[in-house]
Amino acid sequence: MLSAIHPLVALGVFASTAVTDAVYVLFNAAVSNRRRLSAANWSCLWYLLSSFAVISYTQQVLYVLFAAAGSWLGAFISVTFLTRRLPRKHPSPTSD
């Protein structure tokens, strides 16, 4: 089962989910700021990017692990970028 994992496909799934989650975070930021055109563009890109990972891991269930790792990294990096770029509107009593 593990021998059926192709390293380039695994890397592709990891990278596509990392970018997909980064785009998802940017989509949510656009929705929160009520930027309709940006939100629509990010949403379209989000679905296009996610299709590669979904198609890949429906063929081999172990690719879900690469998808999850990429998803975590994409969300982490994009929120880090947004936090440094945009000031917080409401101070949070707790932080990560």
Buried (B, 14 or more C-beta within 10 A) or exposed (E): EEEEBEEEBBEBBBBBBBBBBBBBBBBBBBBEEEEEEBBEBBBEBBEEBBEBBBEBBEEBEBBBBBBBBBBEBBBBBBBEEBEEEEEEEEEEEEEE
